[in-house]
């Protein structure tokens, strides 16, 4: 039997907050579309108190940012990018162009073509999300995207040196110190000083996520990425300290970040609740993580692994940490998740920052129909066909009759012309 020990915020309350965000974003995007750079500058002044002479960083500013960083920081960024590049290259190698003769004289194929331009949003208001530069800019470059631009908001009164370095090392062609909806809108819609892109990628707060949702169709997007979600699946083999640490470690992303414990152990429920309260007394980000846990945290108690599996697929969480006697059971049987972290030896922070898998992942049940950001998201798989004269006469006769069946006279004429010419 499945028993909810702790409930999170109601769906109605969450929907009410979403509707308010929707209206705000719609107004901002209309303003950017109408007034371009003027609107972007006013919005940057309003929300970030930031209005430099140019939002785009010049080569000297980029070099200066890198020069201010300790060598250890530069080495750490490059280590992380090496891991992410390596896995992205492995993923790209799994994609291949094909062409096959499917019947005599009929050759069908597809080509994998990178999109031409991508805009990457790197969050940096509350936390300087250095890792997001690796995940978006670098992955796009491995995919073969020709023009990759990157935007991050000011942090501490100006561009964040580490984010700028990460963008540059990842291969960004244009770097802007610009945040929020104004950055996403400028990249997608274009302004006098920023040429529009074909695709938007990268995580962000609720306003950035809503802006991407509203701009989808005008440009492509990676996925709908809302507030960070984490699900810890654990049994009696897990202890309260480990479970609490992994829950709070993701709850600190934002006050609306859901963190859920799914377990078959009553003892773990009690131990985790006590440990969460203890850790919140000393955690530097307790003000954020604590509110997220109070408002969005959940604890669900199940009788069996099978029940936990069913609940996990229903929840379809962005991050799923599995600490049970048999983690591979969930790897083999789960279908709805953004990324799995199997066993106590790994954790979501590895995926977020350094290990090589991408941290831009589906939220708000989107894991039911999509995975996370990867090389393939930047690549269009486009088909083509080539037909011999003999084959077109044969195929054309079938096509003619099928077009007539549907009443498409113009389509039928295309087929009939080939039959008449080549039979």
GUZALUM-393937 format. One line per field, with one value per residue (C-alpha): x, y, z; residue number from 0; residue in one letter; chain. Coordinates in nm, 4 decimals. Example, Ala and Ser with C-alpha at 12.3 -4.5 7.8 and 13.67 -1.06 7.14 Angstrom:
REM GUZALUM-393937
x <- c(1.2300, 1.3670) $
y <- c(-0.4500, -0.1060) $
z <- c(0.7800, 0.7140) $
i <- c(0, 1) $
aa <- c(A, S) $
ch <- c(A, A) $
REM end
This chain:
REM GUZALUM-393937
x <- c(0.0000, 0.1237, 0.1027, 0.1824, 0.3614, 0.4321, 0.2484, 0.3832, 0.2081, -0.1256, -0.1536, -0.4015, -0.1562, 0.1238, -0.1020, -0.1961, 0.1700, 0.2339, -0.0487, 0.0964, 0.4369, 0.2756, 0.1204, 0.4410, 0.6512, 0.4025, 0.4173, 0.7987, 0.8322, 0.5879, 0.7919, 1.1179, 0.9554, 0.8313, 1.1246, 1.4295, 1.7482, 1.5699, 1.3370, 1.6197, 1.8260, 1.5334, 1.4543, 1.8167, 1.8246, 1.4965, 1.5681, 1.9487, 2.0539, 2.2830, 2.3263, 2.6773, 2.7796, 2.7690, 2.6082, 2.8374, 3.1806, 3.4846, 3.7954, 3.9809, 3.7009, 3.6987, 4.0765, 4.0603, 3.7949, 4.0059, 4.3193, 4.1434, 4.0691, 4.2962, 4.4704, 4.2940, 3.9556, 4.0635, 4.1929, 3.8674, 3.6567, 3.8708, 3.8480, 3.4690, 3.4585, 3.6837, 3.4370, 3.1350, 3.3048, 3.4089, 3.0563, 2.9049, 3.1454, 3.0452, 2.6804, 2.7485, 2.9275, 2.6052, 2.4358, 2.5058, 2.3843, 2.2134, 2.1209, 1.9674, 1.8143, 1.4752, 1.3505, 1.5198, 1.5957, 1.4627, 1.7278, 1.6143, 1.8367, 1.8761, 2.1412, 2.2142, 2.2469, 2.3343, 2.1137, 2.2891, 2.2630, 2.1882, 2.1351, 2.2447, 2.1114, 2.3379, 2.1673, 2.3750, 2.1588, 2.1225, 2.4063, 2.6730, 2.5860, 2.9246, 2.8363, 2.5493, 2.8027, 2.9624, 2.6298, 2.4882, 2.7669, 3.0135, 2.7519, 2.6267, 2.9803, 3.0432, 2.7218, 2.8647, 2.6570, 2.8270, 2.7126, 2.6644, 2.5874, 2.5655, 2.3968, 2.4386, 2.3116, 2.5453, 2.6540, 2.7859, 2.7703, 2.9159, 2.9985, 3.0949, 3.4548, 3.4128, 3.1018, 3.2764, 3.5754, 3.3547, 3.1630, 3.4885, 3.6603, 3.3427, 3.3617, 3.0979, 3.1125, 2.9407, 2.9210, 2.6709, 2.6240, 2.2454, 1.9931, 1.6361, 1.3515, 1.5242, 1.8180, 1.6036, 1.3744, 1.6632, 1.8263, 1.5039, 1.3455, 1.6601, 1.7325, 1.9359, 2.2529, 2.1790, 2.0999, 1.8288, 1.9044, 1.7307, 1.7178, 1.7229, 1.8732, 1.9607, 1.7913, 1.6590, 1.4029, 1.0270, 1.0277, 1.3006, 1.1259, 0.7976, 0.9706, 1.1084, 0.7611, 0.6067, 0.8852, 0.8681, 0.7655, 0.9299, 1.2512, 1.3286, 1.4027, 1.5817, 1.2955, 1.0645, 1.2931, 1.1230, 1.2350, 1.4802, 1.3205, 1.4781, 1.3467, 1.5330, 1.4309, 1.5661, 1.5149, 1.6597, 2.0106, 2.0165, 2.0687, 1.8995, 2.2102, 2.2580, 1.8899, 1.8622, 2.1833, 2.0693, 1.7242, 1.8491, 2.1353, 1.8817, 1.6196, 1.8717, 1.8240, 1.5137, 1.2268, 0.9949, 1.2190, 1.0381, 1.2353, 1.0697, 1.1686, 1.0169, 1.0916, 0.9867, 1.1479, 0.9570, 1.2836, 1.4359, 1.1352, 1.1885, 1.5674, 1.5517, 1.3051, 1.5274, 1.8389, 1.6812, 1.6004, 1.9542, 2.1216, 1.9045, 2.0553, 2.3984, 2.3458, 2.4583, 2.1639, 1.9092, 1.6868, 1.6197, 1.6415, 1.4328, 1.1470, 1.1573, 1.1366, 0.8535, 0.6443, 0.7354, 0.8995, 0.7208, 0.7670, 0.5928, 0.6017, 0.5508, 0.5382, 0.7402, 0.9925, 0.7171, 0.5089, 0.8077, 0.8640, 0.5019, 0.5181, 0.8510, 0.7129, 0.4047, 0.6208, 0.8540, 1.1182, 1.4046, 1.6700, 1.6273, 1.8773, 1.8430, 1.9848, 1.8371, 1.9605, 1.9148, 1.9512, 1.9606, 1.5983, 1.5030, 1.7492, 1.5952, 1.2317, 1.1850, 1.0602, 0.9944, 1.2957, 1.5416, 1.8564, 1.9279, 2.1991, 2.2519, 2.3831, 2.5105, 2.8506, 2.7091, 2.4771, 2.2983, 2.5736, 2.8121, 2.5705, 2.5064, 2.8691, 3.1364, 3.0930, 2.9967, 2.6229, 2.4155, 2.2357, 1.9625, 1.6799, 1.2991, 1.0769, 0.7035, 0.6256, 0.8035, 1.0172, 0.7166, 0.7985, 1.1539, 1.5014, 1.7439, 1.9729, 2.2314, 2.4171, 2.1169, 1.8980, 2.1115, 2.0890, 1.8083, 1.7661, 1.6479, 1.5384, 1.5924, 1.5053, 1.6581, 1.4653, 1.5655, 1.3517, 1.2374, 1.1453, 0.9537, 0.7255, 0.6413, 0.6058, 0.4101, 0.1306, 0.0781, 0.1017, -0.1520, -0.4146, -0.3551, -0.3841, -0.7125, -0.8358, -0.7887, -0.9131, -0.5792, -0.5893, -0.2738, -0.0785, -0.2078, -0.0931, 0.2620, 0.2652, 0.0936, 0.3484, 0.6350, 0.4552, 0.3930, 0.7510, 0.9426, 0.7337) $
y <- c(0.0000, 0.3492, 0.6029, 0.9736, 1.0752, 1.4371, 1.6328, 1.9185, 2.2269, 2.1664, 2.1533, 2.4409, 2.6685, 2.5784, 2.6465, 2.9879, 3.0863, 2.9609, 3.1743, 3.4907, 3.4139, 3.3572, 3.7051, 3.8785, 3.6973, 3.7618, 4.1365, 4.1398, 3.9460, 4.1770, 4.4755, 4.3244, 4.2394, 4.5962, 4.8012, 4.5754, 4.6975, 4.9823, 4.7425, 4.4989, 4.7757, 4.9040, 4.5509, 4.4859, 4.8076, 4.7202, 4.3581, 4.3437, 4.7085, 4.6510, 4.8834, 4.8662, 5.0419, 4.7031, 4.3836, 4.1763, 4.1170, 4.2026, 3.9859, 4.2035, 4.1669, 3.7893, 3.7689, 3.9893, 3.7670, 3.4564, 3.6277, 3.7012, 3.3336, 3.1086, 2.8424, 2.5735, 2.7101, 2.7115, 2.3539, 2.2429, 2.3990, 2.2314, 1.8948, 1.9130, 2.0177, 1.7271, 1.4817, 1.6475, 1.6709, 1.3051, 1.1797, 1.4170, 1.2834, 0.9278, 1.0236, 1.1916, 0.8801, 0.6872, 0.9033, 0.8165, 0.9106, 0.6282, 0.5452, 0.2162, 0.0757, -0.0237, -0.1716, -0.1888, 0.1676, 0.3390, 0.4880, 0.6375, 0.8030, 1.0575, 1.3108, 1.4435, 1.8209, 2.0542, 2.3597, 2.6789, 2.8943, 2.8361, 3.0687, 2.9309, 3.0718, 3.0258, 3.1106, 3.3256, 3.5482, 3.3495, 3.1073, 3.1422, 2.8285, 2.7711, 2.4133, 2.5230, 2.6727, 2.3304, 2.1560, 2.3868, 2.5704, 2.2827, 2.0228, 2.2443, 2.2864, 1.9099, 1.8707, 2.1028, 2.4181, 2.7036, 2.9977, 2.9577, 3.2646, 3.2631, 3.4912, 3.5021, 3.7706, 3.9945, 3.8482, 4.0773, 4.3859, 4.2536, 3.9476, 3.6443, 3.5599, 3.1838, 3.1770, 3.3893, 3.1552, 2.8484, 3.0005, 3.0893, 2.7535, 2.5776, 2.7621, 3.0375, 3.2659, 3.5582, 3.6187, 3.8586, 3.9715, 3.9768, 3.7872, 3.6757, 3.6978, 3.9905, 3.7669, 3.4791, 3.7154, 3.9023, 3.5802, 3.4395, 3.7528, 3.9412, 4.3091, 4.5771, 4.4454, 4.0721, 3.8549, 3.6001, 3.2294, 2.9158, 2.7395, 2.8210, 2.5928, 2.6006, 2.5995, 2.8987, 3.0166, 3.0013, 3.3183, 3.1927, 2.8566, 3.0288, 3.2533, 2.9471, 2.7923, 3.1016, 3.1333, 2.7679, 2.7552, 3.0868, 2.9029, 2.5497, 2.4715, 2.1902, 2.1067, 2.2607, 2.2861, 2.4242, 2.4228, 2.1480, 1.8216, 1.5339, 1.1936, 0.9702, 0.6049, 0.4217, 0.1167, -0.0043, -0.0166, 0.3645, 0.5804, 0.9032, 1.1181, 1.0091, 1.0517, 1.3932, 1.5194, 1.4208, 1.5752, 1.9071, 1.9128, 1.9684, 2.1587, 2.4426, 2.5209, 2.7250, 2.7672, 2.5911, 2.2895, 1.9618, 1.6982, 1.3613, 1.0597, 0.7340, 0.4425, 0.1060, 0.1739, 0.3362, 0.3703, 0.5647, 0.7979, 0.8881, 0.9071, 1.1268, 1.3714, 1.4101, 1.4443, 1.7091, 1.9242, 1.8753, 1.9637, 2.2712, 2.4136, 2.4395, 2.4302, 2.7606, 2.7559, 2.6514, 2.9525, 2.8268, 2.4513, 2.4689, 2.6558, 2.4231, 2.1210, 2.2693, 2.3717, 2.1160, 1.8256, 1.4915, 1.1548, 0.8499, 0.5112, 0.1931, -0.1763, -0.3124, -0.2223, -0.2715, -0.0017, 0.2313, 0.1684, 0.2548, 0.5720, 0.6743, 0.6449, 0.8449, 1.1218, 1.1263, 1.3259, 1.5154, 1.3541, 1.0093, 0.8904, 0.5133, 0.3746, 0.0291, -0.3303, -0.3629, -0.0310, -0.2094, -0.3137, 0.0509, 0.0952, -0.2051, -0.1167, 0.2597, 0.4490, 0.8062, 0.9997, 1.2670, 1.0999, 0.8076, 0.8031, 0.4429, 0.3542, 0.5610, 0.6105, 0.8604, 1.1572, 1.4304, 1.6850, 1.4747, 1.4969, 1.8651, 1.9680, 1.7358, 1.3702, 1.4111, 1.3521, 1.6610, 1.8417, 2.0088, 1.7636, 1.7413, 1.8610, 1.8895, 1.5384, 1.6023, 1.2938, 1.0942, 1.1941, 1.3337, 1.2855, 1.5623, 1.7820, 1.5938, 1.6253, 1.4926, 1.7838, 2.0161, 1.7936, 1.7659, 1.4236, 1.5052, 1.2488, 1.2389, 1.0086, 0.9199, 0.7075, 0.5447, 0.5839, 0.2211, 0.2458, 0.5724, 0.4090, 0.1320, 0.3511, 0.6118, 0.3700, 0.2834, 0.6501, 0.7526, 0.5109, 0.6062, 0.9772, 0.9122, 0.7209, 1.0350, 1.2794, 1.4570, 1.5343, 1.7458, 1.4777, 1.2209, 1.4380, 1.4390, 1.0612, 1.0217, 1.2506, 1.0262, 0.7134, 0.8688, 0.9905, 0.6906, 0.3737) $
z <- c(0.0000, -0.0884, 0.1954, 0.1684, 0.4886, 0.3890, 0.1197, -0.0875, -0.2203, -0.3932, -0.7710, -0.7576, -0.5752, -0.8152, -1.1160, -0.9751, -0.9489, -1.3038, -1.4426, -1.2881, -1.4378, -1.7789, -1.7923, -1.6829, -1.9427, -2.2220, -2.1541, -2.1508, -2.4768, -2.6550, -2.5382, -2.6662, -2.9982, -3.0371, -2.9046, -2.9346, -2.7673, -2.5888, -2.4111, -2.3321, -2.1719, -1.9644, -1.8464, -1.7547, -1.5535, -1.3822, -1.2907, -1.2664, -1.2159, -1.5136, -1.8110, -1.9570, -2.2763, -2.4531, -2.3266, -2.5483, -2.3958, -2.6048, -2.6307, -2.3805, -2.1242, -2.1700, -2.1300, -1.8213, -1.6631, -1.7196, -1.5838, -1.2539, -1.1868, -0.9804, -1.1886, -0.9856, -1.0934, -1.4581, -1.4242, -1.2604, -1.5371, -1.8021, -1.6230, -1.6188, -1.9837, -2.0795, -1.9238, -2.0844, -2.4249, -2.4079, -2.3403, -2.5970, -2.8593, -2.7683, -2.8132, -3.1464, -3.2699, -3.2137, -3.4798, -3.8412, -4.1852, -4.3751, -4.7343, -4.8408, -5.1581, -5.0172, -5.3462, -5.6858, -5.7958, -5.4802, -5.2526, -4.9218, -4.6671, -4.3944, -4.3019, -3.9534, -3.9893, -3.6987, -3.6554, -3.7678, -3.4565, -3.0894, -2.7952, -2.4583, -2.1331, -1.8316, -1.4990, -1.2696, -1.0556, -0.7323, -0.8040, -1.0757, -1.2727, -1.4321, -1.5239, -1.7472, -1.9882, -2.0318, -2.0745, -2.3407, -2.5242, -2.5358, -2.6319, -2.9145, -3.0443, -3.0357, -3.2361, -3.5011, -3.4489, -3.6378, -3.4231, -3.0496, -2.8399, -2.4625, -2.2115, -1.8351, -1.5970, -1.3977, -1.0656, -0.7961, -1.0136, -1.3385, -1.5467, -1.3401, -1.4243, -1.3936, -1.6134, -1.8758, -1.8711, -1.9017, -2.1946, -2.3683, -2.3117, -2.4295, -2.7615, -2.7448, -3.0471, -2.8726, -2.4971, -2.3405, -1.9820, -1.9923, -1.7832, -1.7430, -1.9912, -2.1602, -2.2540, -2.3777, -2.5671, -2.7296, -2.8487, -2.9899, -3.1362, -3.2268, -3.1670, -3.3402, -3.1751, -3.1317, -3.4315, -3.3588, -3.3194, -3.4422, -3.1056, -2.7333, -2.4690, -2.1041, -1.7635, -1.5746, -1.3220, -1.3703, -1.5822, -1.8161, -1.8496, -1.9335, -2.1880, -2.3642, -2.3629, -2.5210, -2.7788, -2.8825, -3.2453, -3.3221, -3.2316, -3.1262, -2.7618, -2.5864, -2.3483, -2.0913, -1.7889, -1.4795, -1.1153, -1.0226, -0.9076, -0.7180, -0.6189, -0.3757, -0.4004, -0.0967, 0.1208, 0.4506, 0.2997, 0.2945, 0.6046, 0.7023, 0.6598, 0.2987, 0.2092, 0.3764, 0.2181, -0.1305, -0.0816, 0.0542, -0.1950, -0.4730, -0.2717, -0.2415, -0.6124, -0.5322, -0.2896, -0.5373, -0.6026, -0.5231, -0.3303, -0.2674, -0.0582, -0.1869, 0.0435, 0.1818, 0.5198, 0.8065, 0.9947, 0.7059, 0.7050, 1.0695, 1.0416, 0.7307, 0.8853, 1.1926, 0.9797, 0.7563, 1.0574, 1.1910, 0.8620, 0.8150, 1.1320, 0.9690, 0.5904, 0.4381, 0.1964, 0.4582, 0.3933, 0.0402, 0.0946, 0.4117, 0.2472, -0.0545, 0.1749, 0.3816, 0.0795, -0.1868, -0.0030, 0.0057, 0.1724, 0.0281, 0.1994, -0.0037, 0.0787, -0.2142, -0.4827, -0.7377, -0.5687, -0.5603, -0.9313, -1.0128, -0.8031, -0.9516, -1.3060, -1.2023, -1.0528, -1.3584, -1.1731, -1.3301, -1.1079, -0.9552, -0.6944, -0.6325, -0.3086, -0.2675, -0.2433, -0.6228, -0.8086, -1.1440, -1.0935, -1.1473, -1.4345, -1.6086, -1.5430, -1.4960, -1.8006, -1.6802, -1.5529, -1.6604, -1.5285, -1.2956, -1.0293, -0.9244, -0.5799, -0.2866, -0.4498, -0.6997, -0.6599, -0.8532, -0.7872, -0.9988, -1.2900, -1.2286, -1.2301, -1.3556, -1.4455, -1.8109, -1.8497, -1.9244, -1.6442, -1.8522, -1.7931, -1.8244, -1.5372, -1.4691, -1.6021, -1.9338, -1.8654, -1.9854, -2.3440, -2.3639, -2.2299, -2.1444, -2.3488, -2.5551, -2.8839, -3.0753, -2.9628, -3.1766, -3.4825, -3.7380, -3.8949, -4.2472, -4.5039, -4.8794, -5.1697, -5.5059, -5.7638, -6.0930, -6.4109, -6.3913, -6.0244, -6.0633, -6.3207, -6.0755, -5.7643, -5.9618, -6.0467, -5.6798, -5.5816, -5.8483, -5.7222, -5.3567, -5.4396, -5.6218, -5.3168, -5.1069, -5.3697, -5.4182, -5.7901, -5.7917, -5.6115, -5.8585, -6.1489, -6.0100, -6.0046, -6.3445, -6.5116, -6.3962, -6.5146, -6.8551, -6.8905, -6.7650, -6.8162) $
i <- c(0, 1, 2, 3, 4, 5, 6, 7, 8, 9, 10, 11, 12, 13, 14, 15, 16, 17, 18, 19, 20, 21, 22, 23, 24, 25, 26, 27, 28, 29, 30, 31, 32, 33, 34, 35, 36, 37, 38, 39, 40, 41, 42, 43, 44, 45, 46, 47, 48, 49, 50, 51, 52, 53, 54, 55, 56, 57, 58, 59, 60, 61, 62, 63, 64, 65, 66, 67, 68, 69, 70, 71, 72, 73, 74, 75, 76, 77, 78, 79, 80, 81, 82, 83, 84, 85, 86, 87, 88, 89, 90, 91, 92, 93, 94, 95, 96, 97, 98, 99, 100, 101, 102, 103, 104, 105, 106, 107, 108, 109, 110, 111, 112, 113, 114, 115, 116, 117, 118, 119, 120, 121, 122, 123, 124, 125, 126, 127, 128, 129, 130, 131, 132, 133, 134, 135, 136, 137, 138, 139, 140, 141, 142, 143, 144, 145, 146, 147, 148, 149, 150, 151, 152, 153, 154, 155, 156, 157, 158, 159, 160, 161, 162, 163, 164, 165, 166, 167, 168, 169, 170, 171, 172, 173, 174, 175, 176, 177, 178, 179, 180, 181, 182, 183, 184, 185, 186, 187, 188, 189, 190, 191, 192, 193, 194, 195, 196, 197, 198, 199, 200, 201, 202, 203, 204, 205, 206, 207, 208, 209, 210, 211, 212, 213, 214, 215, 216, 217, 218, 219, 220, 221, 222, 223, 224, 225, 226, 227, 228, 229, 230, 231, 232, 233, 234, 235, 236, 237, 238, 239, 240, 241, 242, 243, 244, 245, 246, 247, 248, 249, 250, 251, 252, 253, 254, 255, 256, 257, 258, 259, 260, 261, 262, 263, 264, 265, 266, 267, 268, 269, 270, 271, 272, 273, 274, 275, 276, 277, 278, 279, 280, 281, 282, 283, 284, 285, 286, 287, 288, 289, 290, 291, 292, 293, 294, 295, 296, 297, 298, 299, 300, 301, 302, 303, 304, 305, 306, 307, 308, 309, 310, 311, 312, 313, 314, 315, 316, 317, 318, 319, 320, 321, 322, 323, 324, 325, 326, 327, 328, 329, 330, 331, 332, 333, 334, 335, 336, 337, 338, 339, 340, 341, 342, 343, 344, 345, 346, 347, 348, 349, 350, 351, 352, 353, 354, 355, 356, 357, 358, 359, 360, 361, 362, 363, 364, 365, 366, 367, 368, 369, 370, 371, 372, 373, 374, 375, 376, 377, 378, 379, 380, 381, 382, 383, 384, 385, 386, 387, 388, 389, 390, 391, 392, 393, 394, 395, 396, 397, 398, 399, 400, 401, 402, 403, 404, 405, 406, 407, 408, 409, 410, 411, 412, 413, 414, 415, 416, 417, 418, 419, 420, 421, 422) $
aa <- c(X, X, X, X, X, X, X, X, X, X, X, X, X, X, X, X, X, X, X, X, X, X, X, X, X, X, X, X, X, X, X, X, X, X, X, X, X, X, X, X, X, X, X, X, X, X, X, X, X, X, X, X, X, X, X, X, X, X, X, X, X, X, X, X, X, X, X, X, X, X, X, X, X, X, X, X, X, X, X, X, X, X, X, X, X, X, X, X, X, X, X, X, X, X, X, X, X, X, X, X, X, X, X, X, X, X, X, X, X, X, X, X, X, X, X, X, X, X, X, X, X, X, X, X, X, X, X, X, X, X, X, X, X, X, X, X, X, X, X, X, X, X, X, X, X, X, X, X, X, X, X, X, X, X, X, X, X, X, X, X, X, X, X, X, X, X, X, X, X, X, X, X, X, X, X, X, X, X, X, X, X, X, X, X, X, X, X, X, X, X, X, X, X, X, X, X, X, X, X, X, X, X, X, X, X, X, X, X, X, X, X, X, X, X, X, X, X, X, X, X, X, X, X, X, X, X, X, X, X, X, X, X, X, X, X, X, X, X, X, X, X, X, X, X, X, X, X, X, X, X, X, X, X, X, X, X, X, X, X, X, X, X, X, X, X, X, X, X, X, X, X, X, X, X, X, X, X, X, X, X, X, X, X, X, X, X, X, X, X, X, X, X, X, X, X, X, X, X, X, X, X, X, X, X, X, X, X, X, X, X, X, X, X, X, X, X, X, X, X, X, X, X, X, X, X, X, X, X, X, X, X, X, X, X, X, X, X, X, X, X, X, X, X, X, X, X, X, X, X, X, X, X, X, X, X, X, X, X, X, X, X, X, X, X, X, X, X, X, X, X, X, X, X, X, X, X, X, X, X, X, X, X, X, X, X, X, X, X, X, X, X, X, X, X, X, X, X, X, X, X, X, X, X, X, X, X, X, X, X, X, X, X, X, X, X, X, X, X, X, X, X, X, X) $
ch <- c(A, A, A, A, A, A, A, A, A, A, A, A, A, A, A, A, A, A, A, A, A, A, A, A, A, A, A, A, A, A, A, A, A, A, A, A, A, A, A, A, A, A, A, A, A, A, A, A, A, A, A, A, A, A, A, A, A, A, A, A, A, A, A, A, A, A, A, A, A, A, A, A, A, A, A, A, A, A, A, A, A, A, A, A, A, A, A, A, A, A, A, A, A, A, A, A, A, A, A, A, A, A, A, A, A, A, A, A, A, A, A, A, A, A, A, A, A, A, A, A, A, A, A, A, A, A, A, A, A, A, A, A, A, A, A, A, A, A, A, A, A, A, A, A, A, A, A, A, A, A, A, A, A, A, A, A, A, A, A, A, A, A, A, A, A, A, A, A, A, A, A, A, A, A, A, A, A, A, A, A, A, A, A, A, A, A, A, A, A, A, A, A, A, A, A, A, A, A, A, A, A, A, A, A, A, A, A, A, A, A, A, A, A, A, A, A, A, A, A, A, A, A, A, A, A, A, A, A, A, A, A, A, A, A, A, A, A, A, A, A, A, A, A, A, A, A, A, A, A, A, A, A, A, A, A, A, A, A, A, A, A, A, A, A, A, A, A, A, A, A, A, A, A, A, A, A, A, A, A, A, A, A, A, A, A, A, A, A, A, A, A, A, A, A, A, A, A, A, A, A, A, A, A, A, A, A, A, A, A, A, A, A, A, A, A, A, A, A, A, A, A, A, A, A, A, A, A, A, A, A, A, A, A, A, A, A, A, A, A, A, A, A, A, A, A, A, A, A, A, A, A, A, A, A, A, A, A, A, A, A, A, A, A, A, A, A, A, A, A, A, A, A, A, A, A, A, A, A, A, A, A, A, A, A, A, A, A, A, A, A, A, A, A, A, A, A, A, A, A, A, A, A, A, A, A, A, A, A, A, A, A, A, A, A, A, A, A, A, A, A, A, A, A) $
REM end
